[in-house]
Amino acid sequence: MSTISVPLKKDQEETLDTLVRNGVGENRAAVMRKGLEQLAQTEAVEAVLLAQREPTLKGDLRSLMKKL
């Protein structure tokens, strides 16, 4: 596992600490990892939805997702 340093604005740091206090993750790193995973999932869903609207792409959504 690698470690990266990311500058945060004060309000972002406060939000991060609030999420830890609310049990979203056991510490700041866990909350950040969870946020990154959720962002990746959101991006994948958006790509599939975009593909559904694309008139030139036809077929099974599962096979389309594999192509993306």
N, CA, C and O of each residue as an XYZ file, in Angstrom:
272
protein
N       0.861     -1.165      0.000
C       0.000      0.000      0.000
C       0.905      1.225      0.000
O       1.894      1.283      0.732
N       0.557      2.193     -0.823
C       1.344      3.418     -0.869
C       0.632      4.534     -0.111
O      -0.561      4.455      0.180
N       1.392      5.559      0.194
C       0.857      6.726      0.897
C       1.035      7.942      0.011
O       2.095      8.145     -0.581
N      -0.018      8.755     -0.076
C       0.081      9.992     -0.841
C      -0.314     11.155      0.061
O      -1.030     10.987      1.048
N       0.164     12.318     -0.300
C      -0.160     13.525      0.448
C      -1.060     14.394     -0.432
O      -0.720     14.707     -1.573
N      -2.204     14.775      0.116
C      -3.159     15.578     -0.642
C      -3.512     16.813      0.172
O      -4.042     16.691      1.277
N      -3.228     18.003     -0.355
C      -3.603     19.215      0.371
C      -5.124     19.355      0.420
O      -5.800     19.171     -0.592
N      -5.661     19.680      1.598
C      -7.089     19.878      1.769
C      -7.357     21.287      2.271
O      -6.593     21.842      3.061
N      -8.460     21.851      1.796
C      -8.921     23.123      2.346
C      -9.443     22.859      3.753
O      -9.767     21.722      4.097
N      -9.522     23.895      4.552
C      -9.963     23.750      5.942
C     -11.338     23.093      6.020
O     -11.549     22.208      6.849
N     -12.281     23.513      5.165
C     -13.620     22.934      5.218
C     -13.617     21.465      4.802
O     -14.421     20.683      5.309
N     -12.732     21.080      3.892
C     -12.630     19.680      3.502
C     -12.076     18.833      4.650
O     -12.523     17.709      4.879
N     -11.102     19.387      5.360
C     -10.540     18.690      6.512
C     -11.592     18.520      7.607
O     -11.666     17.472      8.248
N     -12.400     19.551      7.815
C     -13.476     19.465      8.809
C     -14.515     18.424      8.401
O     -15.003     17.668      9.241
N     -14.848     18.385      7.124
C     -15.787     17.383      6.620
C     -15.225     15.984      6.822
O     -15.945     15.080      7.247
N     -13.953     15.801      6.521
C     -13.294     14.513      6.704
C     -13.367     14.065      8.163
O     -13.695     12.915      8.452
N     -13.057     14.983      9.076
C     -13.106     14.652     10.500
C     -14.530     14.352     10.962
O     -14.738     13.480     11.806
N     -15.497     15.060     10.421
C     -16.898     14.797     10.757
C     -17.305     13.406     10.295
O     -17.997     12.687     11.015
N     -16.880     13.029      9.104
C     -17.195     11.694      8.587
C     -16.581     10.603      9.463
O     -17.198      9.562      9.692
N     -15.372     10.844      9.947
C     -14.740      9.876     10.856
C     -15.542      9.793     12.152
O     -15.826      8.697     12.636
N     -15.905     10.939     12.714
C     -16.694     10.949     13.948
C     -18.043     10.256     13.773
O     -18.545      9.622     14.701
N     -18.627     10.380     12.580
C     -19.927      9.771     12.306
C     -19.831      8.294     11.937
O     -20.845      7.656     11.655
N     -18.625      7.755     11.937
C     -18.452      6.328     11.711
C     -18.387      5.881     10.264
O     -18.501      4.690      9.977
N     -18.205      6.813      9.356
C     -18.101      6.429      7.944
C     -16.854      5.571      7.733
O     -16.855      4.649      6.917
N     -15.807      5.880      8.465
C     -14.573      5.102      8.433
C     -13.912      5.210      9.790
O     -14.210      6.118     10.566
N     -13.022      4.291     10.072
C     -12.410      4.300     11.405
C     -11.355      5.387     11.564
O     -10.992      5.746     12.685
N     -10.859      5.915     10.436
C      -9.887      7.004     10.474
C      -9.945      7.774      9.154
O     -10.703      7.421      8.250
N      -9.146      8.813      9.058
C      -9.158      9.649      7.849
C      -8.831      8.838      6.595
O      -9.486      8.987      5.563
N      -7.831      7.993      6.689
C      -7.419      7.203      5.524
C      -8.553      6.292      5.051
O      -8.788      6.157      3.850
N      -9.249      5.671      5.999
C     -10.354      4.778      5.628
C     -11.475      5.550      4.937
O     -12.069      5.061      3.977
N     -11.760      6.749      5.424
C     -12.798      7.572      4.795
C     -12.366      7.977      3.383
O     -13.178      7.951      2.458
N     -11.112      8.347      3.214
C     -10.625      8.736      1.895
C     -10.663      7.551      0.925
O     -11.044      7.713     -0.234
N     -10.268      6.358      1.396
C     -10.328      5.171      0.522
C     -11.766      4.879      0.116
O     -12.042      4.565     -1.042
N     -12.681      4.986      1.077
C     -14.089      4.731      0.775
C     -14.610      5.747     -0.238
O     -15.342      5.389     -1.161
N     -14.237      6.997     -0.065
C     -14.654      8.031     -1.012
C     -14.131      7.772     -2.413
O     -14.848      7.970     -3.395
N     -12.887      7.333     -2.509
C     -12.302      7.022     -3.811
C     -13.010      5.846     -4.469
O     -13.267      5.865     -5.673
N     -13.326      4.824     -3.681
C     -14.061      3.670     -4.211
C     -15.438      4.088     -4.716
O     -15.871      3.646     -5.780
N     -16.121      4.932     -3.960
C     -17.451      5.373     -4.373
C     -17.380      6.229     -5.624
O     -18.253      6.134     -6.487
N     -16.355      7.065     -5.738
C     -16.184      7.872     -6.944
C     -15.950      6.974     -8.157
O     -16.517      7.209     -9.224
N     -15.121      5.952     -7.995
C     -14.858      5.021     -9.104
C     -16.137      4.304     -9.526
O     -16.378      4.119    -10.719
N     -16.961      3.899     -8.556
C     -18.231      3.243     -8.871
C     -19.169      4.192     -9.609
O     -19.815      3.800    -10.581
N     -19.242      5.425     -9.153
C     -20.091      6.429     -9.795
C     -19.656      6.662    -11.241
O     -20.489      6.744    -12.144
N     -18.353      6.766    -11.447
C     -17.834      6.977    -12.800
C     -18.169      5.790    -13.700
O     -18.499      5.977    -14.871
N     -18.089      4.581    -13.170
C     -18.412      3.389    -13.960
C     -19.887      3.377    -14.346
O     -20.229      3.064    -15.486
N     -20.755      3.715    -13.404
C     -22.194      3.763    -13.684
C     -22.481      4.826    -14.744
O     -23.257      4.586    -15.668
N     -21.865      5.985    -14.614
C     -22.083      7.048    -15.597
C     -21.619      6.620    -16.990
O     -22.249      6.968    -17.989
N     -20.527      5.870    -17.059
C     -20.045      5.386    -18.355
C     -21.050      4.425    -18.983
O     -21.285      4.470    -20.190
N     -21.633      3.567    -18.175
C     -22.632      2.622    -18.691
C     -23.875      3.375    -19.155
O     -24.425      3.078    -20.216
N     -24.316      4.348    -18.363
C     -25.494      5.129    -18.751
C     -25.246      5.901    -20.035
O     -26.140      6.021    -20.872
N     -24.051      6.420    -20.193
C     -23.695      7.120    -21.426
C     -23.717      6.154    -22.607
O     -24.188      6.502    -23.690
N     -23.212      4.954    -22.399
C     -23.205      3.948    -23.462
C     -24.617      3.557    -23.862
O     -24.882      3.291    -25.034
N     -25.524      3.522    -22.893
C     -26.921      3.177    -23.204
C     -27.534      4.217    -24.137
O     -28.347      3.881    -24.998
N     -27.145      5.477    -23.966
C     -27.710      6.546    -24.798
C     -27.028      6.647    -26.159
O     -27.532      7.322    -27.056
N     -25.894      5.988    -26.316
C     -25.148      6.046    -27.565
C     -25.854      5.184    -28.610
O     -25.977      3.973    -28.425
N     -26.317      5.783    -29.697
C     -27.094      5.013    -30.685
C     -26.273      3.962    -31.438
O     -26.846      3.025    -31.994
N     -24.958      4.099    -31.467
C     -24.157      3.135    -32.222
C     -23.783      1.913    -31.393
O     -23.303      0.921    -31.942
N     -23.993      1.968    -30.097
C     -23.678      0.818    -29.254
C     -24.948      0.024    -29.005
O     -25.949      0.563    -28.533
N     -24.899     -1.245    -29.322
C     -26.048     -2.107    -29.114
C     -25.574     -3.392    -28.476
O     -24.431     -3.804    -28.671
N     -26.435     -4.020    -27.724
C     -26.089     -5.307    -27.151
C     -26.325     -5.364    -25.659
O     -26.952     -4.480    -25.076
N     -25.820     -6.403    -25.063
C     -25.970     -6.668    -23.648
C     -25.135     -5.689    -22.829
O     -23.967     -5.453    -23.140
N     -25.731     -5.121    -21.783
C     -25.028     -4.149    -20.955
C     -23.788     -4.748    -20.314
O     -22.781     -4.054    -20.173
N     -23.829     -6.009    -19.925
C     -22.665     -6.624    -19.286
C     -21.473     -6.674    -20.241
O     -20.339     -6.410    -19.841
N     -21.728     -7.005    -21.470
C     -20.616     -7.044    -22.428
C     -20.139     -5.636    -22.773
O     -18.950     -5.424    -23.011
N     -21.062     -4.672    -22.799
C     -20.668     -3.285    -23.027
C     -19.781     -2.776    -21.883
O     -18.794     -2.078    -22.121
N     -20.136     -3.127    -20.649
C     -19.355     -2.692    -19.492
C     -17.930     -3.241    -19.581
O     -16.976     -2.547    -19.231
N     -17.785     -4.471    -20.042
C     -16.459     -5.059    -20.162
C     -15.615     -4.303    -21.193
O     -14.400     -4.184    -21.036
N     -16.251     -3.800    -22.228
C     -15.537     -3.044    -23.244
C     -15.057     -1.703    -22.703
O     -14.017     -1.195    -23.120
N     -15.825     -1.129    -21.764
C     -15.432      0.151    -21.190
C     -14.349     -0.091    -20.184
O     -13.859      0.855    -19.566
